[in-house]
Amino acid sequence: MGGLTYPIQLPMTLPVSHDPPVRLLMAFHQRLPLHDPDLLFQAPDRDLWLAAAYTPGEQTVLTALDLYPDMAVTFTRQSALGRRTVLNRPLPRWARWAAGTLALLNEPSLPPLTGILAGDEPPGPRYEYTISLLFGALWHEWQRMPYLPGDLTALAERVRREFVEI
């Protein structure tokens, strides 16, 4: 990952009409008490947020606060390609949406992060699908590449086929 320094500044996407969930910010500060989020990002047209700190190394650590508040899932690009955590355990279904999206979009990639997902999306298939939309939009923003909703939908469908429903 040549030349990147920490912290990396990415424009925060904060819609005018919404604030991030307070429980998301509280959970972030409980898990990373010495850090402010480097990233606060909302999935386009959905109510799912990511609060994250960039971390050196190769591991991404995610917690889905609305699904499993006490479980963090850790993966690398390599382990994500095998649908496994760094401990060689199967990725939970919700985490396959994030890991698959990041694995498919890795060149060039986002830096590894420790993040928490939370919002008012209903648990289930819509929540999981929205995770892929969120990470797809985040990657496009990171690359400063324009995108349309159809681009994110196509990516999420590819993730569903190649990483989730196998």
N, C-alpha and C positions, 0 to 999 in steps of 0.2 A: 504494500500500500504506500507507494512512494510519495514522500513529501507532505503527508498529512500531519498536522500537529493538533494537539488537544488543548483546550476544547475547540471543537469545530463548530462554527456558526452556520446554522441553517435557518432560513426565515421561518419564523413560527407562523402557522396558519391558525388564526383565531377568528372565527366568524363574528361579525358584529353582534348578532342576536344570541350567541351562546357563550357561556363560560364553561371551562372544564369542570367536571364534577369535583366537588370538595373532597369526597372520599378518595378520589384518584390522587390528588395532591397530598392528602394526609398519609396515604399508604406509601407514596414515594418518599416522603420525608421520614417515615418510620423505618423504611428499609435502607435508605441512603441519607442518614441524618446530617452528614457534612456536605451535601451537594444540593444545589438547585438544579432543576431539570435543564439539560442542554437542549432538550427538544420537547415541545408540547405540540401535538399534532392531532387533528381530527380527520376521520375518514370523510371524504367528500359526500355530502348529502345524507350522511348517516350520523347516528349519535354514539360513536365509539371513539375514544381518545387514547392516545399513547403519551405517557410522560416517561422520558428516558434520559439517561446519562450515557455519554459515549465512554467506552471502556477500551483500554489498550489490550492487545492480544487478538485472539480469533473467536472468542466465545460470545454468543448472544444469550442473554438470560431474560426470559419473559415470565410474567405472572398475569393471568387473566383474573382480575379481582372479582368479577361478577360470577365466575364459574368455580374457581378453586383458589380462594384468597390466600391459602397457606402453602401453595405449591408453586415453586419456580421451576421452569423447564430450561435447561441449558443445552445449546447445540452449537455446532460449527457448520460451515458450509459443507464440509465433507460428511459429517454425521447426518446433516439434513438430507443429503442426496440418498443416504441409506434409510431415511425415515427413522433415525435413531437419535437418542440423546448422547451427550459425551460419555455417559456411563453405560452406553450400549443397550439402553432400554428403548422400547418403542416410544416414539413421540405420541403424546395424546392427540386425539383427532383435532382439537382446536389449534394445537401448536403446529400441526402439519400444514395448516393454511399459511401461517407466518413463515415457517422454515422453507416451505416449498416456494413461496413467492420470492424470498430472499435468495434461495439457491438458483432459481431461474433467471434472476436479474443481477447476478453477481459480477458481471464484467461491464464497467467498473462498479464496485459495490459500495454500499453504505458501510461505515465503520461499525464494528461490533458495539452493541449497546446493552445496557441493563434497563429494562422497561417494564412498565405496568400498563395494562389495558383496562379501561373501565368506561362505562357509559350507560345509556338507557336502551340499548338494543336488547330485544328479548333473547334469552338463552336458546340455543338450538341452531339450526342450519343458517338462519339469517345472520346471527352473531358471528359464526365461524366464517361465513362467506365475506362478511364485512372486514374481518381481519385481513384477508387477502387484498381487498380494495384499499384498506388503509396503508398496508406496506407497499403496494404498487404505486399509490399516489405519493407516498413519502419518497420512494426511489426516484420517481420522475421529478419531484421538487428538488431532491438532492442533486440530480444531474442538470437541473434547470432546463428540463425538457417539457415542452407543452404536451398535454394529453387531453383526450376526450373521455367521457364516461365509458364509451364503447371500448376504448383501449384497456381500461381497468377491468371491465367485464370479460373481455377476451382473455386477459391474463388470469383472472380468477377461475375461469372455466378450464384453462390449461392446468392450473394448479390442482383443481378438482380431479381432472382425469389422471394426471401424472403422479400426484402425491397423496391424495386423500382417498380416492376410491380404487384402491388396488387390492 
